[in-house]
Amino acid sequence: MPAPVVSVDTDDGRPDFGPDDVDALADDLLAILGPRGVGTLPRALERAGRDGSGMSPILSAQQLGTPDLVCYPRTADVVPAIVRAAVARGVPITTRGKGTGNYGQVIPRFGGLVLDMTSLTEIHSVTDRAITAQAGARMINLEQTAWQHGSQLWMYPSTVQSTLGGFLAGGSAGTGTIVHGRNHEGFVDALDVVYATEDAELVHLDGADAQPFVHTYGVAGIIVSASVRLEPLQQWRCVYASFATQREAFDAAYRVSTIEPKPRLLSADGPMIVDALPEDPAFVSGRANVRGIIDSRAVEEATDLLVAGGGRIEAVREGIAETVKLSTLSYNHPTWWLQKAQPDKWFHMECRGDALVTRLDEVEQVYEGGMVHLEVGHEMMFGMLNGIYRDPQQVIDGVPVLEELGVGIHSPHQWYVDLDAERVQALAAQTDPKGLLNPGRWM
């Protein structure tokens, strides 16, 4: 089911609850968590009702929802009790981690309870195959722990401070995606989840049984802990090259994408986006840029290809701090920097397909001021097409034009479940019979 560019509710699915139910739930939660575990003050509610939707001028113009209360479990064993209390009162539950990489998906559409999982940070175990941790563990901490054991995560998001549960429920791709695809494609070994039922308990799911709960925005179950895949640690180098033109940079990135071992991350930008990025000697004003996390065994081949394509090597760096830094300048982050440099001007669309390189000029002409930020994805090019924002109709009108050019589109200007939605809805009917988990996510 394709995601709409602009959300329009038909049957909005609002649960039937009111202020008395919320007040009763607040009393229940105080008994379970104590006064420090429940928030009702405006500042706490405002923070719990905010996510990355500010990057969308379409979503920013809408009232997406405000929580009535927020709670902060500090141990995994209290999560089922919280859910049982909310189900008994009929109050919807929106589960969130850091809320950084989502566009409206973790904002409580109809109010109710926000379940903040960021205090559940324990890392349980590390094996050669997987690392197991609670949902609030940050991805950067998992990667650092893996490195200490001679391993690395299969993938982690560009927002490395994201939580494990948040990345699995609402994320999709990132550093490592070039090799392993997206996070619902074998990354997850096991999950502990809680369903929204009157007798809610922790349910352990392994292998194929766990996969249906990935990238579902928490509508089918609350992820409390997870085991995700590791692989042997590689020796990485961060390579930065500058180019006179964006065309040269994108063509060079396309060629470097074929090296073996494959890059862990490979990004490219034209001069205007480069000038908006954080100051760094490796970013040369007025020049395009290619940057990648490259296996040390392939650095010579990669640099030769970059130079042969007209590039100038600006830096070669190593260490986990450098790989993390480069990761934070990938996917939607260059758009964030562009919007920060020129507020209230830009919007973006998530795009995929080799046409982002092979038909770059035509793609960028679809929207006024069009500029592609390029990522090498899994067996295809991926990127963000930035344009000057005028109105929602302008955004909609560009979609069929891009599709005609061979560009696949995902809109960040909507809040619906957008991966295999019919299957997820059927699953949620079993695990959330009252429709209380992050409601309002269906077309």
Buried (B, 14 or more C-beta within 10 A) or exposed (E): EEBBBBBEEEEEBBBEBEEEBBBBBBEBBBEBBEEEBBBBEEEBBEBBBBBBBEBBBBBBEBEBBBBBBBBBBEEBEBBBBBBBBBBEBBBBBBBBBBBBBBBBBBBBBBBBBBBBBBBBBEBEEBEEEBBBBBBBBBBBBBBBBBBEEEBBBBBBBBBBBBBBBBBBBBBBBBBBBBEBBBBBBBBBBBBBBBBBBEEBEBBEBEEEEBBBBBBBBBBBBBBBBBBBBBBEBBEBBBBBBBBBEBBBBBBBBBBBBEBEEBBBBBBBBBBBBBBBBEEBEBBBEEBBBBBBBBBEEBBEBBBEBBEEBBBEBBBBBEEBEBBBBBBBBBBBBBBBBBBEBEEEBBBBBBBBBBBBBBBBEBBBEBBEEBBBBBBBBBEEBBBBBBBBBEEBEBBBEBBEBBEEBBBBBBBBBBBBBBBBBEEBBEBBEEBBEBBBBBBBBBB
